Amino acid sequence: MRRIITGHDENGRSIISIDGPPARSIGEDVGGLFEIWNTDGNDIISSDSSDRADEDIILSPPKGGTKFRYFQINPMPEGVSNEMMQEIAADAFEKIGASHHRIDTSKHPAMHKTETIDYIILLKGDVTLILDEEEVDLKPFDVVVQRGTNHAWTNNGNEPALLIAILVDSEIK
């Protein structure tokens, strides 16, 4: 994946500030989460050449911030027990500072709830969005507006599924 991040030079002229792959990723063994860009709610300084995605990967954006990322979900391996999947999910969420987001995993080990509005597009694959009371199958280019609900994703196909997401810190009522 190639990221092209624009900015301004010292004369206020538009330039390419970053051209390359994501600076950080995690969990490639199960698909992976790749940070594209982050904001923290502060002013955007377009002449700043720092890579806003080159920081520890945390699930949720900071107060007033955003996360722009893509993630890949591999097919579920056969013969893995629910207990093992619970352990794997717990470890994965701990690594991204999100253990506290796993409020009810009885329906699926990766169920989680964040205080964010998420805009998610399935780019490739056959995925089901799992909610507490319902499930919906997604096909490429389906769009989900995730409004702070307990949810998980599962890959129904034989190939990795690829999704892109923008997470916006929000107060959910």
C-alpha positions in Angstrom: 0.0 0.0 0.0 1.2 3.4 -0.9 0.4 6.6 1.1 0.7 10.0 -0.5 0.6 12.8 2.2 0.6 16.4 0.9 1.7 19.5 2.6 3.2 22.9 2.1 6.8 24.1 1.7 8.3 27.2 3.4 6.8 29.3 0.6 3.3 28.0 1.0 3.5 25.9 -2.2 1.9 22.5 -2.2 4.2 19.5 -2.1 4.3 15.8 -1.4 5.5 15.4 2.2 5.4 11.6 2.4 5.2 9.0 -0.4 5.5 5.4 0.8 4.0 2.6 2.8 2.3 3.0 6.2 4.8 3.7 9.0 3.2 1.3 11.5 1.2 -1.9 11.3 0.2 -4.6 13.8 -1.2 -8.1 13.6 -0.1 -9.1 10.2 -0.3 -12.8 11.2 -4.1 -12.5 11.4 -4.6 -10.0 8.6 -3.3 -6.7 10.0 -4.1 -3.2 10.9 -2.2 -0.5 9.0 -2.2 3.2 10.1 -2.5 5.7 7.3 -2.9 9.0 9.2 -4.0 10.3 12.6 -5.2 13.6 14.0 -5.3 14.6 17.7 -7.9 17.4 17.7 -5.2 20.1 17.5 -4.5 22.4 14.6 -3.3 20.9 11.4 0.1 22.3 10.4 0.5 21.4 6.8 4.2 22.4 6.6 5.0 19.9 9.4 6.9 17.0 7.8 6.3 14.5 10.7 4.5 11.3 10.0 1.3 11.5 12.1 0.8 7.7 11.7 4.3 6.8 13.0 3.2 6.2 16.6 2.0 3.2 18.7 -1.1 1.8 17.2 -4.1 2.3 19.6 -7.6 1.3 18.5 -9.5 4.6 19.3 -8.5 8.1 18.4 -7.7 10.6 21.2 -10.3 13.1 22.3 -11.3 15.2 19.3 -9.0 13.1 17.0 -9.4 10.8 14.1 -7.8 7.5 12.8 -7.5 6.6 9.1 -6.5 3.0 8.6 -7.0 -0.1 6.6 -7.3 -3.5 8.0 -7.3 -7.0 6.6 -9.2 -9.9 8.1 -8.0 -13.4 7.2 -10.3 -16.3 6.9 -11.1 -18.1 10.1 -8.8 -21.1 10.5 -10.6 -24.5 10.8 -10.7 -26.4 14.1 -9.9 -23.4 16.4 -11.9 -23.6 19.6 -13.9 -20.6 20.9 -11.7 -20.6 24.0 -8.6 -20.2 21.8 -10.3 -17.5 19.8 -11.2 -15.6 23.0 -7.5 -15.8 24.0 -6.3 -14.6 20.6 -8.8 -11.7 20.6 -8.0 -10.7 24.1 -4.3 -10.5 23.3 -4.9 -8.6 20.1 -7.1 -6.0 21.8 -4.6 -5.6 24.7 -1.8 -4.9 22.1 -3.7 -1.9 20.8 -4.8 -0.5 24.1 -8.4 -1.7 23.7 -9.1 -4.4 26.3 -11.6 -2.1 27.9 -13.6 -2.0 24.6 -14.4 -5.7 24.9 -17.6 -5.4 26.8 -19.6 -8.5 25.7 -17.9 -11.1 23.6 -20.5 -13.9 24.1 -21.6 -13.6 20.4 -18.0 -13.4 18.9 -14.6 -13.2 20.5 -13.7 -9.9 18.7 -16.9 -8.0 19.7 -16.0 -4.5 20.9 -17.5 -1.1 21.4 -15.8 2.3 21.0 -16.8 5.9 21.5 -16.4 6.7 17.8 -18.3 7.1 14.6 -16.6 4.9 12.0 -16.9 5.1 8.3 -15.9 1.7 6.9 -15.8 0.5 3.3 -15.2 -3.2 2.3 -12.8 -3.1 -0.6 -12.3 -6.8 -1.1 -13.8 -10.0 0.3 -16.9 -11.5 1.8 -17.4 -10.2 5.3 -20.2 -10.3 7.9 -20.8 -7.4 10.3 -21.9 -8.9 13.6 -24.0 -6.9 16.1 -25.6 -7.9 19.4 -29.0 -8.6 17.8 -28.3 -8.8 14.0 -25.8 -9.7 11.4 -25.4 -8.4 7.8 -23.3 -9.8 5.0 -21.2 -7.3 3.1 -19.9 -7.4 -0.4 -17.1 -5.2 -1.9 -17.9 -1.4 -1.9 -20.6 -1.8 0.8 -20.3 1.1 3.3 -21.0 0.8 7.0 -21.5 3.8 9.3 -20.6 2.3 12.7 -22.2 4.5 15.4 -20.6 3.3 18.6 -22.3 -0.2 18.7 -20.9 -3.4 20.0 -19.7 -5.2 16.9 -17.2 -7.6 15.2 -16.3 -8.6 11.7 -15.8 -12.1 10.3 -14.4 -13.2 7.0 -16.6 -15.8 5.2 -14.4 -16.4 2.2 -11.1 -18.2 1.4 -9.1 -15.0 0.7 -8.2 -12.1 3.0 -10.8 -9.4 3.2 -9.6 -5.8 3.0 -11.4 -2.8 4.6 -10.7 0.9 5.0 -11.9 2.8 8.0 -12.0 6.3 9.3 -12.6 6.5 13.1 -13.8 9.9 14.6 -13.8 10.4 18.3 -17.4 11.1 19.3 -19.8 11.1 22.3 -22.3 8.3 21.7 -25.7 8.7 23.4 
